[in-house]
Amino acid sequence: MKHENLKQLLAEAHQQLAGTEKVDDELKALLENLNQDIHQVLSSEQAHDVSVFDTLSERSLALSAKFAAEHPKLEPVLRELGSMLAKIGV
């Protein structure tokens, strides 16, 4: 169930991003890389330890901080995604 919630949050983040004007190419690339990495972890049959989810969580929270000033609607989604990733490994 946690994985489905993560996928839903990722979809919401992309929807918010699509509706946002003037997204910095670097931030857009960082978000896309995070998205790919999360999907790769979620689709893998290999069991991942807590550090994998902690790293993804840290990346998401760092992105939320970068988006906060210019894209305030996207920042809460990324913050929630980071929190969810941190909890999934526990």
MIVO-678553 format. One line per 2 residues: their letters; for each residue z, x, y of N, C-alpha, C, O. Coordinates in steps of 0.1 Angstrom, whole numbers, m for minus. Atoms other than C-alpha are relative to their C-alpha. Layout:
<romis>
A) Z:X:Y:Z:X:Y:Z:X:Y:Z:X:Y  ...
</romis>
This chain:
<romis>
MK) 0:8:m12:0:0:0:0:9:13:m7:5:23  m1:m9:m12:8:29:24:m14:5:3:m18:6:15
HE) 13:m5:m2:m27:42:19:m9:m10:7:m17:m7:15  8:10:m6:m43:9:28:4:m2:15:m4:m4:23
NL) m5:0:m14:m21:8:60:m6:11:8:m10:10:20  5:m12:m7:m33:43:69:m15:m3:3:m20:0:14
KQ) 14:2:m2:m69:33:64:m3:m11:11:m12:m10:18  1:10:m10:m64:2:85:2:6:14:m5:3:24
LL) m3:m7:m13:m49:24:113:m12:9:4:m15:9:16  12:m9:m3:m78:48:111:m12:m9:5:m18:m5:15
AE) 10:9:m4:m102:19:114:3:m5:14:m6:m6:23  m4:4:m14:m83:7:145:m2:11:10:m7:8:21
AH) 2:m11:m9:m84:41:160:m15:2:4:m18:4:15  14:m2:m2:m121:43:156:m6:m12:8:m14:m10:17
QQ) 4:11:m8:m125:8:170:4:2:15:m4:m1:24  m4:m3:m14:m105:18:201:m8:11:6:m12:10:18
LA) 9:m11:m5:m125:50:204:m13:m5:4:m19:m1:14  14:5:m3:m158:31:203:0:m8:13:m10:m8:20
GT) m1:8:m12:m146:9:231:4:8:12:6:2:23  m5:m8:m11:m135:38:253:m12:8:6:m20:14:m1
EK) 10:m8:m7:m157:53:279:4:14:2:16:18:2  m2:m14:m3:m161:90:285:10:7:m9:20:12:m3
VD) m9:m8:9:m144:105:255:m5:14:m1:m16:16:m4  3:m14:1:m143:142:256:m5:4:m14:1:0:m24
DE) 6:m4:13:m165:157:229:9:7:m9:9:5:m21  m9:m8:8:m138:181:217:10:m10:m6:13:m8:m18
LK) m10:9:6:m112:153:213:m7:m9:m10:0:m12:m21  7:9:9:m138:131:196:m2:8:m14:0:2:m24
AL) 2:m9:12:m145:160:171:13:2:m7:14:1:m19  m13:m1:6:m108:165:165:4:m12:m7:10:m11:m18
LE) m3:12:7:m103:129:157:m8:m2:m12:m3:m7:m22  9:2:12:m133:128:134:5:10:m11:5:6:m23
NL) m5:m9:10:m120:159:116:13:m5:m7:15:m4:m19  m13:6:5:m85:143:112:m4:m11:m9:2:m12:m20
NQ) 4:11:8:m102:112:99:m5:4:m14:m1:m1:m24  6:m5:12:m122:131:73:11:6:m9:11:4:m21
DI) m11:m6:8:m91:151:62:9:m11:m6:13:m9:m18  m9:10:5:m70:120:58:m7:m8:m11:m1:m10:m22
HQ) 7:7:10:m97:102:38:m1:9:m13:m1:4:m24  1:m9:11:m101:133:16:13:0:m8:13:0:m20
VL) m13:0:7:m64:134:8:3:m13:m7:7:m14:m18  m3:13:6:m62:96:2:m9:m2:m12:m5:m9:m21
SS) 9:3:11:m92:96:m21:1:10:m12:m4:8:m22  m2:m10:11:m81:127:m41:9:m6:m10:19:m13:m7
EQ) m9:4:11:m66:120:m75:11:10:m1:21:8:m9  m10:m11:0:m45:152:m70:12:m5:8:11:m11:18
AH) m12:3:m7:m9:147:m61:2:10:11:1:22:9  m2:m9:m11:m1:161:m27:15:1:4:22:m9:3
DV) m14:m1:m4:32:175:m16:2:m4:15:m7:m7:22  m3:5:m13:50:165:16:m6:8:11:m9:3:21
SV) 6:m9:m11:36:195:36:m14:m4:4:m17:m3:16  13:4:m3:1:181:34:1:m12:10:m6:m12:20
FD) m1:12:m9:12:148:50:7:4:13:4:m2:24  m6:m4:m12:34:166:75:m10:7:9:m10:5:21
TL) 10:m6:m8:5:187:86:m10:m10:7:m13:m9:19  8:10:m5:m17:157:90:7:m8:11:1:m12:21
SE) m8:7:m10:11:139:109:1:8:13:m1:3:24  m1:m9:m12:15:169:133:m13:m1:8:m13:m1:20
RS) 14:0:m7:m23:169:140:m2:m14:7:m7:m14:18  1:13:m6:m22:131:147:8:m1:12:4:m6:23
LA) m9:1:m11:7:134:170:m5:9:12:m3:5:23  6:m9:m11:m9:163:189:m12:m7:6:m14:m6:19
LS) 11:8:m6:m40:142:193:4:m11:9:m2:m14:19  m5:11:m8:m20:113:206:4:5:14:3:m2:24
AK) m5:m6:m13:m5:136:233:m12:3:8:m12:1:21  12:m3:m8:m40:147:243:m7:m12:5:m13:m12:16
FA) 6:13:m4:m53:111:245:8:m8:9:3:m16:16  m10:9:m8:m22:97:263:m5:m2:14:m4:m13:19
AE) 3:1:m14:m33:105:298:m13:m8:3:m14:m16:12  13:5:m2:m70:96:296:m3:m13:m7:m11:m21:m2
HP) 3:12:9:m70:69:269:13:m6:m5:16:m5:m17  m13:5:4:m37:51:269:0:m11:m11:10:m13:m18
KL) 1:10:11:m49:24:245:m1:6:m14:4:0:m24  1:m7:13:m57:49:218:12:8:m4:15:9:m16
EP) m12:m8:2:m25:69:221:10:m6:m10:14:0:m19  m10:6:9:m2:44:204:m4:m1:m14:4:1:m24
VL) 6:1:14:m25:40:174:2:14:m7:6:15:m18  m2:m13:6:m25:78:169:14:4:m3:17:11:m12
RE) m14:m2:2:12:80:173:5:m7:m12:13:m1:m20  m4:8:12:18:53:147:m6:6:m12:1:7:m23
LG) 6:m6:11:m7:70:124:8:13:m4:10:15:m16  m8:m12:2:13:103:128:13:m4:m7:18:3:m16
SM) m13:4:6:46:85:120:m2:m5:m14:6:m1:m23  3:5:13:30:68:90:m3:11:m10:2:11:m21
LA) 3:m12:9:17:101:76:12:8:m3:14:13:m14  m12:m7:2:51:117:80:8:m7:m11:15:m1:m19
KI) m8:7:10:67:89:60:m6:m1:m14:1:m3:m24  7:1:13:41:88:32:4:10:m10:5:7:m22
GV) m4:m11:9:52:121:17:15:m1:m4:19:6:m13  m14:1:3:89:111:16:3:m9:m12:14:m10:m16
</romis>
